[in-house]
Amino acid sequence: MRRRAVREIGTVFGVLIVLSSVVMLNYMTRQRSLKERMIEWRREIEGRRQGKGLDLLPWKLLQETKGNVRKGPTFHPELLPWDNTPVDIIGFMVPIETFRNMSEFLLLPMPIECYFCERPPMRDVMLVRMKEGETADLFREPIIINGILHLSHGPETKFFYVTKNTTFGPGEEEGLLTRKGIAPEHMGHYEAARLAEELAKEGLLDGKEPPRAEEAEIVTGPPLLDEARLNAVRGEQFLEENAQKEGIVVLHSGLQYKVVREGVGRTPKLTDKVKTHYRGTFIDGTEFDSSYSRNQPAVFGVDKVIHGWTEALQLMQEGAKWRLFIPPELAYGEPGFGKTIPPNATLIFEIELLDVLDGQ
């Protein structure tokens, strides 16, 4: 009996390991697929920009760099003429200390969530220092930067490439930029980096060796952070599964939608007002707002609502009815909204575009 029990327990553990491996493989495959789509998006933008005569610094040339942080980089000969010259390059923003009002950030050829977690090779990382007096928020879409490139020669260099006096804009001509949040599980890393930087400055004044970022104490956030983390994870899992369903369209911003009914009228512009009926629910189906229940359509400016609505409305036609699946960074983000919308909530809206009203 004891041997039989041991065999049964072993079988159960074996099944659990196999199931865990399948789940992990499926998750990694989806992540790779998303990253590959984003990289292709960047390449398409680069192609359109270059087709109009813009001389972009190619990431492929940067990725020819050899060496490491300890020994220092060896740059490709074709890259050297770019040193100390104004350059344009398109990439994805990654924070290093904060993700709002950033005086400097990282630019990569591919999107990643966390620099400290994924530790990309230095040949793929550019430090961007903003023009004096200017700051940037973190955005989801590819951006184009313009700054003076500095190649960091010699050993013990933190970043191989730095752009100074930098300005930026949407990668797409006349494109839109939507603010991006940071998942709560990554926030501690950025807080640690910021704290380490502050301690380093104090230590240098006292003649002490500055601590490393990973040695800085991470202060546990308030209880709200636990709810925010849980909502972020649940929302991400929901959107990943939802994206695989029939009829779901996934936009580059992360917004998902399904056309319930096609429209035949006008499409609103950013400067228009619209009349709509809508119903808002959480991913568990709980309704938090509805114009239907008030029996009164809502009228508002296209640019006066959450980013997910603004993006979707400019794609709809009068008479259309869509179901939107909106990640928190395109809705109310980490803060939420009062007692109605919890932190990092993924929202579902059913929107019926009744009428487009010109002008504000």
Beta strands, then each sheet from edge to edge (+ up, - down):
strand 1: 66-68
strand 2: 72-74
strand 3: 86-94
strand 4: 104-108
strand 5: 126-130
strand 6: 143-151
strand 7: 161-170
strand 8: 249-250
strand 9: 256-261
strand 10: 273-282
strand 11: 287-290
strand 12: 298-301
strand 13: 321-326
strand 14: 347-357
sheet 1: 1+ 2-
sheet 2: 3+ 4- 5+ 7+ 6- 3+
sheet 3: 8+ 9- 13+ 14- 10+ 11-
sheet 4: 8+ 9- 13+ 14- 10+ 12-
end
